[in-house]
């Protein structure tokens, strides 16, 4: 099957079969981003903070199911893994990504396509900066502010706490990041003290728009391919979304009323033509499991099983659906 390149551009991490993660060399000297980011901050940030995330991640995964996972597989299952794995995997990836979108090169500019998307979404580059700066200032405590391509293929801004990111399965706002700004105090405190807003203002002078544009091109390409043409999967997702999300708030009435419809959509999905680029044995098996589990859930509803049993079954079905999404999106899954 033709491999999707969506996340390969984003994943700047070196992995082996045993998923021992390593820190890539910083792509510029510590003083390259002066005066906007000082050399001492860069040295401590890279050689101490980032290095600790790598070391602690390799320790945290030992003897766990994550030991043989890629970083994207970890993010896809992070809700089921330990906080140590979640925090350190995020810390490693986020920093590798952060280093990649900074540069000492002057006057880089967004590509034509990215500039157009920024104009249409935010009203221009200055408006984008204002919105991201405001988001960075409003993030309480440590975290990140992201410009990302959401699941509808549109640009959006969000923040995440600590070392979370939009790729993780626990993310409130899911998508592919194309620009991220670290707003932990260790990223700016030596030079800017408590003046986070000054740091965020300054960092725009060293943003590598060439790299951000490359990330945008790759992330937005996903939304233009055959994935969007897989109507049966989109139809199933609609029912899944309208029943699963209410269940997260304790409302099981939608799934009780629509479990039969879920089965119908799953059967149609199983009979549908899988786009050639996604038609692997893993995807076929996952789609079949989605159909089987939908029928099991429907039987539980008809048997008037407890809300706890229904919630667990629906949650498992939701996981299978996202397994299919992952198989169709992540190169490492193929």
C-alpha positions as CSV (number, residue, x, y, z in Angstrom):
1,X,0.0,0.0,0.0
2,X,1.2,3.5,-0.7
3,X,2.4,5.0,2.5
4,X,0.8,8.2,3.7
5,X,3.4,10.9,4.4
6,X,1.4,13.0,6.8
7,X,3.2,12.4,10.0
8,X,6.6,11.4,8.6
9,X,7.4,15.0,8.1
10,X,6.4,15.9,11.6
11,X,8.1,13.0,13.3
12,X,11.7,14.3,13.7
13,X,12.6,11.5,16.1
14,X,15.1,8.7,15.7
15,X,13.6,5.4,16.7
16,X,14.7,1.8,16.6
17,X,12.7,-1.4,16.7
18,X,12.9,-1.3,20.5
19,X,11.7,2.3,20.4
20,X,14.8,3.7,22.1
21,X,14.5,7.4,21.4
22,X,17.4,9.7,20.7
23,X,17.9,13.5,20.6
24,X,18.8,14.9,17.3
25,X,21.6,17.5,17.1
26,X,20.4,21.1,17.4
27,X,20.2,22.4,13.8
28,X,22.1,25.6,14.7
29,X,24.5,27.0,17.3
30,X,23.2,28.0,20.8
31,X,23.8,31.7,20.0
32,X,22.2,31.6,16.5
33,X,18.9,33.0,17.6
34,X,20.4,36.0,19.5
35,X,19.1,38.5,20.6
36,X,15.6,37.0,20.6
37,X,16.6,33.8,22.4
38,X,19.8,34.0,24.3
39,X,22.6,31.4,24.0
40,X,22.5,30.3,27.7
41,X,18.7,29.6,27.5
42,X,19.1,27.6,24.4
43,X,22.0,25.6,25.8
44,X,20.1,24.7,29.0
45,X,16.8,24.2,27.2
46,X,18.3,21.7,24.7
47,X,21.1,20.0,26.7
48,X,19.2,19.8,30.1
49,X,15.5,20.0,29.7
50,X,15.1,18.3,26.3
51,X,17.8,15.7,27.1
52,X,16.0,14.8,30.3
53,X,12.7,14.1,28.5
54,X,14.6,11.7,26.1
55,X,16.3,9.9,29.0
56,X,13.2,9.7,31.1
57,X,11.1,8.5,28.2
58,X,13.4,5.6,27.5
59,X,13.3,4.7,31.2
60,X,9.5,5.0,31.4
61,X,8.8,2.7,28.4
62,X,10.9,-0.2,29.7
63,X,8.9,-3.3,30.3
64,X,5.7,-1.7,29.0
65,X,3.6,-2.1,25.9
66,X,5.1,1.2,24.7
67,X,8.5,-0.2,24.5
68,X,8.1,-1.2,20.9
69,X,5.8,1.7,19.8
70,X,6.8,4.6,17.6
71,X,6.2,8.0,19.0
72,X,2.9,8.3,17.0
73,X,1.7,5.0,18.3
74,X,2.4,6.2,21.8
75,X,0.4,9.4,21.1
76,X,-2.5,7.3,19.7
77,X,-2.6,5.2,22.9
78,X,-1.4,7.8,25.4
79,X,-4.7,7.9,27.4
80,X,-3.9,4.3,28.3
81,X,-0.3,4.8,29.2
82,X,1.4,6.1,32.3
83,X,1.8,9.8,33.0
84,X,5.5,9.4,32.8
85,X,5.3,8.1,29.2
86,X,2.8,10.8,28.3
87,X,4.8,13.7,29.7
88,X,8.2,12.6,28.4
89,X,7.0,11.5,25.0
90,X,5.3,14.8,24.6
91,X,8.4,16.6,25.9
92,X,10.6,14.9,23.4
93,X,8.5,15.3,20.3
94,X,7.4,18.9,21.2
95,X,11.0,20.0,21.5
96,X,12.2,18.3,18.4
97,X,9.4,20.0,16.6
98,X,10.1,23.4,18.2
99,X,13.8,23.4,17.2
100,X,12.7,22.7,13.6
101,X,10.5,25.7,13.2
102,X,13.1,28.2,14.5
103,X,15.9,29.7,12.4
104,X,18.5,32.4,12.3
105,X,17.7,33.0,8.6
106,X,16.1,36.4,8.1
107,X,12.9,37.3,6.3
108,X,11.5,33.8,5.7
109,X,7.9,34.0,4.6
110,X,4.8,31.7,4.5
111,X,4.3,29.9,1.2
112,X,1.5,31.2,-1.1
113,X,-0.9,28.5,0.0
114,X,-0.2,29.0,3.7
115,X,-0.4,32.8,3.4
116,X,-3.8,32.4,1.7
117,X,-5.0,30.0,4.4
118,X,-3.9,32.4,7.1
119,X,-5.6,35.3,5.4
120,X,-8.8,33.4,5.0
121,X,-8.8,32.0,8.6
122,X,-7.4,34.9,10.6
123,X,-7.4,37.9,8.4
124,X,-3.6,38.0,7.8
125,X,-0.3,37.2,9.4
126,X,-0.4,40.1,11.9
127,X,-3.8,38.9,13.1
128,X,-2.5,35.4,13.4
129,X,0.4,36.6,15.6
130,X,-2.0,38.6,17.8
131,X,-4.3,35.6,18.3
132,X,-1.4,33.2,19.0
133,X,0.2,35.8,21.4
134,X,-3.1,36.1,23.2
135,X,-3.5,32.3,23.5
136,X,0.1,32.0,24.8
137,X,-0.6,34.7,27.4
138,X,-3.8,33.1,28.5
139,X,-2.3,29.6,29.0
140,X,-2.1,29.3,32.8
141,X,1.1,27.6,34.0
142,X,3.3,25.6,31.7
143,X,2.3,24.5,28.2
144,X,2.4,25.2,24.5
145,X,0.5,27.3,21.9
146,X,-0.1,25.6,18.5
147,X,-1.0,26.6,15.0
148,X,-2.4,23.3,13.6
149,X,-4.4,21.8,10.8
150,X,-7.6,20.4,12.4
151,X,-9.6,17.4,11.4
152,X,-11.6,19.4,8.9
153,X,-8.4,20.5,7.2
154,X,-8.6,24.0,8.4
155,X,-6.1,26.1,10.3
156,X,-6.8,26.6,14.0
157,X,-5.1,27.8,17.2
158,X,-5.1,26.0,20.5
159,X,-3.0,25.6,23.7
160,X,-2.1,22.5,25.6
161,X,-1.0,22.1,29.2
162,X,2.4,20.7,30.1
163,X,3.8,18.6,27.3
164,X,0.6,17.6,25.6
165,X,0.0,18.3,21.9
166,X,-2.8,18.1,19.3
167,X,-1.7,14.7,18.0
168,X,-2.4,12.9,21.3
169,X,-5.6,10.9,21.7
170,X,-6.5,12.8,24.8
171,X,-6.2,16.2,23.0
172,X,-9.4,18.3,23.2
173,X,-8.4,19.9,19.9
174,X,-7.0,17.2,17.6
175,X,-4.9,17.8,14.5
176,X,-1.5,18.2,13.0
177,X,0.7,21.0,14.4
178,X,2.6,23.2,11.9
179,X,3.9,25.8,14.4
180,X,4.4,25.5,18.1
181,X,5.6,27.9,20.8
182,X,7.0,26.6,24.1
183,X,5.6,28.8,26.9
184,X,7.2,26.9,29.8
185,X,9.2,29.4,31.9
186,X,12.5,27.5,31.2
187,X,12.1,28.6,27.5
188,X,12.4,32.3,28.3
189,X,13.0,33.1,32.0
190,X,16.7,33.9,31.9
191,X,16.2,36.7,29.4
192,X,12.6,37.8,29.8
193,X,12.0,36.9,33.5
194,X,8.2,36.8,34.0
195,X,7.4,38.7,30.8
196,X,6.0,35.9,28.7
197,X,4.3,38.3,26.3
198,X,7.7,39.9,25.5
199,X,9.2,36.5,24.7
200,X,6.3,35.5,22.5
201,X,6.5,38.8,20.6
202,X,10.2,38.3,20.1
203,X,10.1,34.7,18.9
204,X,8.3,35.7,15.7
205,X,11.6,37.1,14.5
206,X,13.1,33.6,14.4
207,X,10.2,31.6,13.1
208,X,11.2,29.4,10.1
209,X,8.3,30.0,7.8
210,X,9.9,27.8,5.2
211,X,9.6,24.8,7.5
212,X,6.1,25.8,8.8
213,X,5.0,26.0,5.2
214,X,6.3,22.5,4.5
215,X,4.4,21.2,7.5
216,X,1.3,22.9,6.2
217,X,1.7,21.5,2.8
218,X,1.9,18.0,4.2
219,X,-0.9,18.3,6.8
220,X,-3.3,19.9,4.4
221,X,-2.6,17.4,1.7
222,X,-4.2,14.7,3.8
223,X,-7.6,16.5,3.5
224,X,-7.4,16.6,-0.3
225,X,-6.9,12.9,-1.0
226,X,-9.1,9.9,-1.2
227,X,-9.6,9.8,2.5
228,X,-12.3,12.4,2.2
229,X,-13.9,10.4,-0.6
230,X,-14.5,7.4,1.7
231,X,-18.1,8.4,2.3
232,X,-19.0,5.3,4.2
233,X,-16.4,6.0,6.8
234,X,-17.6,9.6,7.1
235,X,-21.2,8.4,7.5
236,X,-20.1,6.0,10.3
237,X,-18.1,8.8,12.0
238,X,-21.2,11.0,12.0
239,X,-23.2,8.5,14.1
240,X,-20.2,7.7,16.2
241,X,-19.6,11.4,17.0
242,X,-23.3,12.1,17.8
243,X,-23.5,9.1,20.2
244,X,-20.0,8.8,21.8
245,X,-19.5,12.4,22.8
246,X,-22.8,12.6,24.8
247,X,-21.8,9.4,26.5
248,X,-18.7,11.1,27.8
249,X,-21.0,13.4,29.7
250,X,-23.1,10.5,31.0
251,X,-25.8,10.8,28.4
252,X,-26.4,7.3,26.9
253,X,-29.8,8.1,25.4
254,X,-28.4,8.8,21.9
255,X,-26.6,5.4,21.6
256,X,-29.6,3.6,23.1
257,X,-31.8,5.2,20.3
258,X,-29.3,4.8,17.5
259,X,-27.4,1.5,18.1
260,X,-29.2,-0.1,15.2
261,X,-28.3,2.8,12.9
262,X,-24.6,2.3,14.1
263,X,-24.8,-1.3,12.9
264,X,-26.2,-0.3,9.6
265,X,-23.5,2.3,9.0
266,X,-20.8,-0.3,10.1
267,X,-22.2,-2.9,7.6
268,X,-22.2,-0.4,4.8
269,X,-18.7,0.6,5.7
270,X,-17.6,-3.1,5.6
271,X,-19.1,-3.4,2.2
272,X,-17.7,-0.2,0.8
273,X,-14.7,0.1,-1.5
274,X,-11.7,1.0,0.6
275,X,-9.6,3.6,-1.2
276,X,-6.6,1.8,-2.7
277,X,-4.0,3.7,-0.8
278,X,-5.5,2.5,2.5
279,X,-6.5,-1.0,1.4
280,X,-4.3,-3.0,3.7
281,X,-5.1,-6.2,5.6
282,X,-4.8,-4.2,8.8
283,X,-7.5,-1.7,7.7
284,X,-9.7,-4.5,6.4
285,X,-9.4,-6.3,9.7
286,X,-10.1,-3.1,11.7
287,X,-13.2,-2.4,9.6
288,X,-14.5,-5.9,10.2
289,X,-14.0,-5.5,13.9
290,X,-15.9,-2.3,13.8
291,X,-18.8,-4.1,12.3
292,X,-18.6,-6.9,14.8
293,X,-18.3,-4.6,17.8
294,X,-21.2,-2.5,16.6
295,X,-23.4,-5.5,16.5
296,X,-22.3,-6.5,20.0
297,X,-23.1,-3.0,21.3
298,X,-26.5,-3.2,19.6
299,X,-27.2,-6.5,21.4
300,X,-26.2,-4.9,24.7
301,X,-28.6,-2.1,24.1
302,X,-31.4,-4.5,23.2
303,X,-30.7,-6.6,26.2
304,X,-31.0,-3.5,28.4
305,X,-27.5,-4.0,29.9
306,X,-26.2,-1.5,32.5
307,X,-25.0,2.0,31.5
308,X,-21.5,0.9,32.6
309,X,-21.5,-2.0,30.2
310,X,-22.8,0.2,27.4
311,X,-20.2,2.9,28.1
312,X,-17.4,0.4,28.0
313,X,-18.6,-1.1,24.8
314,X,-19.1,2.2,23.1
315,X,-15.6,3.4,24.3
316,X,-14.0,0.2,22.8
317,X,-15.9,0.8,19.5
318,X,-14.6,4.4,19.5
319,X,-11.1,3.1,19.9
320,X,-11.5,0.8,16.9
321,X,-12.7,3.7,14.8
322,X,-9.7,5.7,15.7
323,X,-7.5,2.8,15.0
324,X,-8.8,2.9,11.4
325,X,-8.1,6.6,11.3
326,X,-4.6,6.0,12.5
327,X,-4.0,3.2,10.0
328,X,-5.0,5.6,7.2
329,X,-3.0,8.5,8.5
330,X,0.3,7.3,10.1
331,X,3.1,5.9,8.0
332,X,4.4,4.0,11.0
333,X,1.2,1.9,11.2
334,X,1.6,0.4,7.7
